[in-house]
Amino acid sequence: MFQKFDTTKFPPENKPVLVWDGDCGFCKYWVTRWEMMTKGQVRFKTYQEVASDFPDIPIKEFKKASRFISAKGFIYSGPDSAYMSYYIANKKSPWHQWYTSYSWFTKLSDHGYNFIAKHRSFFFKLTKAFLGSNPHSFTHYWLVYLVCLVLLFFLFLKFL
């Protein structure tokens, strides 16, 4: 499980930064989406680029989870880093509030994030299979899969 940090003594200047693993295709796919959503309000940098700017966060922890670091030095780790990106993009997004308010949601998010982080290549393939290879423009293949499953289900019922 990734370690959480409250603050850094080395906050980024001007605007928040989301620090992610530049060697991860799954991460790059979703960071590309978040960059579009946040419209320049957040800088997105790989830990390989900026880890030295935050010496109070061990590199091994950057490898385990993304970090959203506010201009005031507050750190949001793992799923909450994504939730903060959504919050910046859309002030109506409830995810960060739920993460901080409900322990069950925090645990579910942390364990889900950890599971996905340990199986990134599988979830990257799954993401591309369901949403397409271009993060700039989703292709909703999942809808085709769902229709096929429903048809198979009805065929199965017919032959019972």
DAHU-V801876 format. One record per residue. N is the residue number from 0. NEAR is the number of other C-alpha atoms within 10 Angstrom. D_CENTER is the distance of its C-alpha to the mean C-alpha in whole Angstrom. Layout:
n=N near=NEAR d_center=D_CENTER
n=N near=NEAR d_center=D_CENTER
This chain:
n=0 near=14 d_center=15
n=1 near=18 d_center=14
n=2 near=13 d_center=16
n=3 near=14 d_center=15
n=4 near=14 d_center=17
n=5 near=10 d_center=19
n=6 near=16 d_center=20
n=7 near=17 d_center=21
n=8 near=12 d_center=24
n=9 near=16 d_center=23
n=10 near=19 d_center=21
n=11 near=17 d_center=20
n=12 near=11 d_center=23
n=13 near=12 d_center=22
n=14 near=14 d_center=19
n=15 near=23 d_center=16
n=16 near=24 d_center=14
n=17 near=25 d_center=10
n=18 near=25 d_center=11
n=19 near=27 d_center=9
n=20 near=20 d_center=11
n=21 near=16 d_center=13
n=22 near=12 d_center=15
n=23 near=15 d_center=12
n=24 near=15 d_center=12
n=25 near=22 d_center=9
n=26 near=18 d_center=7
n=27 near=17 d_center=10
n=28 near=17 d_center=10
n=29 near=16 d_center=6
n=30 near=21 d_center=7
n=31 near=14 d_center=11
n=32 near=16 d_center=10
n=33 near=22 d_center=9
n=34 near=18 d_center=12
n=35 near=13 d_center=14
n=36 near=16 d_center=13
n=37 near=16 d_center=13
n=38 near=11 d_center=17
n=39 near=12 d_center=17
n=40 near=15 d_center=17
n=41 near=23 d_center=14
n=42 near=17 d_center=15
n=43 near=17 d_center=12
n=44 near=16 d_center=14
n=45 near=19 d_center=13
n=46 near=22 d_center=15
n=47 near=15 d_center=18
n=48 near=12 d_center=19
n=49 near=13 d_center=18
n=50 near=17 d_center=19
n=51 near=12 d_center=22
n=52 near=12 d_center=22
n=53 near=16 d_center=20
n=54 near=12 d_center=23
n=55 near=13 d_center=22
n=56 near=19 d_center=19
n=57 near=12 d_center=20
n=58 near=14 d_center=18
n=59 near=10 d_center=18
n=60 near=17 d_center=15
n=61 near=21 d_center=14
n=62 near=18 d_center=14
n=63 near=19 d_center=12
n=64 near=22 d_center=9
n=65 near=24 d_center=8
n=66 near=27 d_center=10
n=67 near=27 d_center=10
n=68 near=27 d_center=14
n=69 near=21 d_center=16
n=70 near=16 d_center=20
n=71 near=16 d_center=21
n=72 near=17 d_center=20
n=73 near=18 d_center=18
n=74 near=22 d_center=15
n=75 near=22 d_center=12
n=76 near=26 d_center=10
n=77 near=26 d_center=7
n=78 near=23 d_center=6
n=79 near=25 d_center=8
n=80 near=22 d_center=7
n=81 near=21 d_center=4
n=82 near=21 d_center=8
n=83 near=26 d_center=10
n=84 near=24 d_center=9
n=85 near=19 d_center=10
n=86 near=18 d_center=13
n=87 near=18 d_center=14
n=88 near=19 d_center=14
n=89 near=12 d_center=15
n=90 near=10 d_center=17
n=91 near=9 d_center=18
n=92 near=15 d_center=14
n=93 near=13 d_center=15
n=94 near=19 d_center=12
n=95 near=19 d_center=12
n=96 near=13 d_center=16
n=97 near=15 d_center=16
n=98 near=19 d_center=14
n=99 near=11 d_center=17
n=100 near=11 d_center=19
n=101 near=10 d_center=19
n=102 near=11 d_center=19
n=103 near=11 d_center=19
n=104 near=14 d_center=15
n=105 near=18 d_center=14
n=106 near=12 d_center=16
n=107 near=13 d_center=14
n=108 near=17 d_center=11
n=109 near=19 d_center=11
n=110 near=16 d_center=13
n=111 near=13 d_center=11
n=112 near=19 d_center=8
n=113 near=18 d_center=11
n=114 near=13 d_center=13
n=115 near=15 d_center=10
n=116 near=22 d_center=10
n=117 near=12 d_center=13
n=118 near=12 d_center=14
n=119 near=16 d_center=11
n=120 near=14 d_center=14
n=121 near=12 d_center=15
n=122 near=16 d_center=12
n=123 near=19 d_center=12
n=124 near=15 d_center=16
n=125 near=13 d_center=15
n=126 near=18 d_center=12
n=127 near=18 d_center=15
n=128 near=15 d_center=18
n=129 near=16 d_center=17
n=130 near=17 d_center=15
n=131 near=17 d_center=17
n=132 near=15 d_center=17
n=133 near=12 d_center=17
n=134 near=18 d_center=13
n=135 near=14 d_center=16
n=136 near=10 d_center=17
n=137 near=13 d_center=16
n=138 near=15 d_center=19
n=139 near=13 d_center=19
n=140 near=14 d_center=21
n=141 near=14 d_center=20
n=142 near=12 d_center=22
n=143 near=11 d_center=25
n=144 near=13 d_center=24
n=145 near=11 d_center=24
n=146 near=11 d_center=28
n=147 near=12 d_center=29
n=148 near=12 d_center=28
n=149 near=12 d_center=30
n=150 near=12 d_center=33
n=151 near=12 d_center=33
n=152 near=11 d_center=33
n=153 near=11 d_center=36
n=154 near=11 d_center=38
n=155 near=10 d_center=38
n=156 near=9 d_center=39
n=157 near=8 d_center=42
n=158 near=6 d_center=43
n=159 near=5 d_center=43
